């Protein structure tokens, strides 16, 4: 899999002209591609259970971040019938330099999507469901009410299933955070993605301190709700900047931190500055735990929803231990 890259062109119908997946990146010069080190290796998907998971998703015309973001763990997760559903369509209104999700003008919301997702969660027998979404700056509430409906639908169909949401930043969407928190997800995740100095080039549509404040607000509304955030490394950040991000998240009382290697989707995306070694990831985990995070997942292939169900159990156990239970 050394230098395999994700295609930048989508063409599902031979009679229709190819549609650029990232039109805003078309005229950018190609960036160099670094050869992947030995510690970044994944099995190609194709098991029987993987195909069954794929069929459940396709039959309901659902979107998963596993596919859209080109996640390297899709073979492992789908072979265990784990999938992260991406709601509100497959087209994002942002154009982050690291992301492989399609950019453009989104379609109207699918009013049946909450029930479709709930049906898929029930059919897959998920004990822990992870819901993420594209950014929907075109909607008055950023899609908060739709996300809340998905949570409610899952609760109605699978009462024992725990729900984790990975939300957009709801920038300039008053009341959106409250709407999602009131739907009572078990985990509220919002990723910072990178260090503040890289936001203008890596995450230009977002604001670092707004994202920190969002996570802080979740705790202010519901102190018992688990909060989670993640960053990628290998984008050009320094170690001291990573440690500062950890401190900022702890000030916001975030419970769970994920740290993973940035992998470049195409030559038009932000280049990889370097591959961080497994020993460095272990070091980040030790430092983050010492700073007070309840749970830390830090490895080259760590992604927000990778092993999310097991990590939720770890979160619960860590809180019980913290409270002396």
N, C-alpha and C positions, 0 to 999 in steps of 0.2 A: 504493500500500500504506500510505499515510500513517498512519491511525489504526486499521487493521485489528487486531483482537484475537482471540486463541484462545478458543474456546468453553469454558465451565466445565462444561458438561453433556455426557455421553456417552450416545448412544442408538443402539445398533446394531440393535435389534429393535423394530419398531413396536408389537409386542404387549407389550413390557416397559416399565415406567415408567422415565423417565430416571434415571440414576444420577449423583450428583454426583461429579465428578472430584477435587474438593478439598473434602470435607465440612467440614474444620476451618476453611476460609476463607469458608464460605457467609454467615456473619453479620457479616463484616467490612464496614465502609463502603467504598464504591467510592473508589479513589484516582484523582487526575487523570491524564490521559494526555497526555504531551507529543508534539507533532508531530515526526515524524522529520526530521532535516536531510537535505540533498541527498546527503551522503556515505554515507548508509545506504540503499542501493537494491539490490535483488536481482531477478533474473529469476524469473518464475513458472515452476514446474516443469511439464514436459509433453513433453520430447523422447522419441524412440523408445527410446533407451538408458535413460532414466529409467524408462519403463514396464517395460522388461525387468528392471531391477533390482528394481522394486516387485513384479513377478510372482515372482521368485526368493524374495524375503522372504516374500510372502504364501503361496506354495505350501508352504513349510516351517513356516508359522505361527510365524515368528520375530518378535522385537521389536527395533526399532532406536531408539536415542536420537535419531536424526535426526527421526523422527516424533513420539515421545513428548515430547521437550523443545521441539518446535516450532522446530528449528534453521533459521535464515535461509539457510543454505548448502545445503539439501537438494537444490535444483534443480541446482546446479553439481556437487555430489559424486555424486549418483545418475546424472547424465548421463555421468559418467566411470566408472561401476560401482564407486564407492567408497561403503561404508556402514559405520556403526559399530553392531555388534550389542550389544544390551542383554540380558544373560542374567538368569536367575532370576525371570522374570516381568515384568509391566508395572506392578506395584503396590509402592510403597515404604513402609517402616515409619517413615520420617521425614516431616516436613512443613516443609521449608525454604521460606522466604518468597519465594524467587526462582524456584523450580523448577516446571515444568509437568507433571512426571511424576505420575501418579495416586498418591494417598495412601490407605492402608487396610490391611486384613488380606490378606496375599499368599496365593496358592495354593501347593500343594505343589510342590517342584522337579520338573521334567520330566527324568527320567533319560536320555531320548533327546536332550536338547538339545545336549550336546557334539557328537554325531555330525551333527545337523542343521546346526549352525553350521559344522562342518568341511566338510560337503557344499556348503553355500552359498559358502564361501570358495573351494573348488576350482572350482565352476561359474562363479563370477565372475572367476576367474583373478587373485585378489588377490596382489600381491607383498608387501603389508604389511596385516595385519589388525588392526583395533582392536576390543577387547572391553571393554565397560563393564557395569555392573550397577546395579540398585537396591540400596538398603540393606536388609539382611535381619537386623534385630536379633532376629528370632524364631528364628534358627538358632544352634546352639551355637557354630559357627565363623564365623558371619556370611556363610557361603557360600563360604569360601576353598577348600574341597576341590572344589566344583563349578567354580569358576573355573579351578582347576588342571587339572581334567578337560577343560575346553574347550581350554585351551592344548595339552594332550597330544594331543587329537583332531585339532586343526589341524596339529600337527607330523606326525602319522601320515599324514594325507591329503595335505598339501602341505608336504613337507620343506623346500622352499626359501623358503617364505613366512615373513617376520618377523612377530612378534606383539607388540603393544602392549596393555597392560591399563590401564584407568582404574578404580581400585578404590574401594570405600567406605572408611571410616576404621577398620573393625573395632574399634570402641570396646568395651573390656572383653571382647575375644575372644582370649584367650591362645593363641599358636601360629599364629594365622591368617596373619600376615605371612610367617612362615617357610614355610608351606605354599605360598603363591603364589610366593615367590621360588624355592623348590626346583623349581617347574615351569619355570623359566628363561624367562620372557618377555624379549624383547629390550629393551623399555622398560616401566618401572614408573611409572605416572602416578597421582598422587593430588592432587586440586585443593584448595587452601585456600579458594578461591571469593571471600573478601573479607578485609578487615583485622580484627584482633582486636576492636576497639571495636564492630563491627557484628554480631558473632556472635550475641548474645542475640536480636536482632531478625531477622537474615537467615538464620542457620544455627543455630537454638537447640538442636538435638539433638547438635551436635558440639562439640569443644573444640579451639581453635586450636593450643595447644602439643602436644596429642596428635597432631594431623596433622603438625606439624613433626617430632615424634619418630618417627612412622611412616616418613617419608621418610629420616630419618637411619638408622633401623634397617635399611632395605633396603640402604643402602651398607655398613653394618657386616657384614651377612650376605654380600653379594656386591659388593665394591668396583668390579667391572668393569661392573655392570649400570647402564644409563642410567636416570636418574630425571628426573621431569618434574612440574611443578605449574603451576596457572593461577589467575588471579584475574579477576574482573569489576570494571570501574570504572563510575562513574556511580550508585553506590548511596548516596553521601553521605560517602565517605572523603576524606581530605586527601592532598595530594601527599606530605607527610612520612610519612604512614602507609604509603603504597605503597612508598616507599623503604625503610622499616623491614622490610616483608614481604620485599623483595628480600634484605636483609641476613640475615634469619632463614633464608631458603631457602639462601643461600650457606653459612651455618654448618652446615647439614645436607648440604652438598655436592651440592645439586641441580644437574643439568646444563642443564635446558631450562625456560624460563619462557614462559608464554603470558599475554597481557593483552588482554582484549576488552571491548567495550561491553556493559553489562547492558541487555537488552531485556525489558520487562515483558510477561509472557504474557497476563495479564488484569487487569481493574481491581481484582481482589481480591488481587493479588500486591503485593509491595513496590514502591512508586513509584520511577520514575526520578528521581534528583536532578538530573542534567544529562547532556547529551551531550558527551562528551569529544572534542575536535577531533583530526583526523588528525595535526596537527603535535605535539600533546601525546603521542600514541601513539609517534611517531617519537622524541620525547625520552625516553620510558620505555625504548625499545629501546636507545638509545645508553647510557643510564645503566646498564641491566642488563648489557650486554656489558662495560662498564668494570668492573663489580663481579665479573666472572668467569664468568658463565653461558656455556656453550659455544654455545648457540643461543637466540635470543629471537624470538618471533613476537608482534608488538604492532600491532594495527590495530583499527578499529571492529568488523569482522566476524570477527576471530580467535576460533576456538573450539578446544577441546582437540584434536579429531581432524581439524580442517580442514587439508588438505595434509599429513597425518601421514606418509605414505610418503615424500614429498619431504623433509620435515623430518628423518626418520630418516637419510636419506643425508647431510644437512647435519651431523647429530650425529656420524656416523661420520667424516666428513671433518674436522670441527673437532677431534675427539679425536686423529686421526692427526697433524694439524698441531701440536697441543699437545705431543704426544709426540715430535715431530720426525721422523714417519714419512712 
